[in-house]
Amino acid sequence: MSESRIDGYANAMFEVARAEGTLDEVEDELFRFGRSFESNEGLRDTLTDDGIPVERRQAIVEDLLGPNATATTTQLVSMVVAAGRGRDLPAIIDSLVARASSAKDLEVAEVRSAVELTDDQQDRLRAALANATGKQLNLKVIVDPTVLGGLVATVGDTVIDGTVRTRIDQLKSRL
C-alpha cells in the first residue's frame, strides 16, 4: 500500500481515538497488537486471508481484543481488517504511534526486553535514554524472550544494544 494511504488510515484512527478521549490507551493497545500481529504467523495469515469471510476475521479480532482492549481499539483494528488492509496493520500502527508521539512532542523509543519491566524500571530507562539521546521519549516496551537478557532500545535511527547475546558475540570475536 502506498505511504499516503497508510498515513491516511493512521490519521483517521488517530482522530477517532482523540475524539473518543482514549488516544493514549488506544495508541498503547494498538502498538502491542501490532507487535503480536508481526510475530504471530498464524494470526497474520488468518487476518489477511481473503478466503476467510470478512465477518469471521472481524470476529477473531473481537475475540482477541474484546476483553483486553478498549472498544475503540477493537473497532479500529476490525475496520482495517474489513477493508482488506490487514497486511498493512503494522505500518498503519507505526504511523499512528509516531503521530501520537509527535502530537505530544515526544520521540518513540522502542525497547525490547526479555522480561516485563516495572513502572520504576521504565521511568529510569526513559530518563537514561532521554539523557543519552537528548530527546523526550514515548517509551514502548516489547517483551521479547529471544533477547535473553538486557535490552535493545531503538530511538529513530539510533540503536542501543545492551543484550547478553551481543555481549557474548563481542567476547567471541575478541577470543
N, C-alpha and C positions, 0 to 999 in steps of 0.2 A: 504494500500500500504506500502511496506517496506520503512524504513527510507532512504535507499540508493537510491531508486527510487525517493522519494520526493526530496532529496538533488540533484539528477541528473536533475530533472526538474528545480529546483530553480537555480542551477548553469548555466544551459543553458539559462534561462530567464535573469539572471544577465549578462551573457556575451553578449547577444543580446542587452540589454539596454545600456551596457557600450560601445559597438561598435557603437551604434547609437548616443552616446553622450548625452543620456537622462536619465541616471541612477537615478539621484536624483528625477526627475519628475515621472518616471515610478515607482520607489520604493514607493513614497508617494501615487500615484494613486492606485497602487495595494493594499497597506495597507488599504486604505479607502474602496476599493471594497471588500476586504476580510472581513472586519468587517460588511459591509452591507450584504454580502452573508451569513455570520453566523447568523445575526439577522433577516433575512427575509426568513421565512419558504417557502413561495410561490416561491421566486426566486430560493432558494436552490433545491426545489423539481423539478422545471421546468428544470433547467440546468443539473440535474443529472438523469432525466427520460429517460431511454433508449428507451421508447416507442415513444418519440418525435424525429423526424428525426434530425440528426446532423446539417443539414443546417438551420433548424428552430431555434435550440438552439444557433447557431453561430449568426443568425440574431438578436436574442434577445440581445446577448452580444453587438453587434454592435449598436443596437438601444439605449441600456442603456449607453454605454460608449462613443460612437462616438462623440457626441457634447461636452462631459465633460472630455475627456482624450486624451492623445497623441495617434497617430496611433499605436505606438509600444505597448502601454498598451493594447489597444483593440485587437491587433493581438495576443499578448501573452495569454490573457485570452481565446480568441477564440480557440487557438491551444490546450490549456489544456482541454477545454470542448469537442473539436472534438476528442481528444484522449481518451475520456471516463474517464477522471480523475477529473471531476468536484467536486466529493466528497472530493478530496484531496486539493482543491484550498486553503483553509485557511492554511493548513500545509505547502504547497509549498510556499505561500506568506510569511509566518512567517520565513521560512528558507531563502528566498531571502532577506528579510529585515535584518535579522541577518547577512547575508554575506555582504550586502552592508554597514551596520554599522561597521562591523569588518574591512572592507577594508579602512574605514576612521578612524580606531582606536577609535570607539565610541561604547557605550553600548546602547541598545534600552531601552527607558523609555516610557512605555505605560501609558497614563494619561486619565482617564475618568472624564468628567466634564458635568454638566447639561447644560451649555451654551458654545457657541463658545468663545475661548479666543483670545484676541487681540495679535498682534505680540509682543507688550511690555510685556504683561502678560506672554506669552510663554517664552520670554527671561528671565524674572525674575524667573519664575518657573524652567527653565532649570538650571539657576545659583544656585538656592536654592537646587535642587535635586543633582546637581553635588557636592555641598558643603556637603550635608548630606551623600552621598554615596562615595565620593572620586573618582568618575568616570566622564569622559567626556561623554555626552549623546546625542543621537539622539532622540529628543522628538517627540512622536506620540500621538496626542490628538484625542480622540474619544468623540463626543458629545453623551451623554447618559442621557436622561431625567429621568431615574429611579434613578439617583444619587441624585436628588432633589436639592442639594446644596453642595458646597465644591468640593473636588477632591479625586480620588483614583489613586495613582501612583504605578506602578509596574516596578521595575528595577531588572532584573534577578529573584532571589528568594525573594527579599525584597518587601514587600507591605506596603505602607504608606497610611493609610486610614484617611482622614480628612473630611469625608462626614457628612452632617447633620444627616442622618439616623443612622450612627454609634454613633454619639454623643447622639442622643435621646435614642438609645438602651442602651448605657452606663448609662445614667441617670435613665432609668427604672430599670436597675439591681441594682443601688445604693439605689433606693427607696424600 
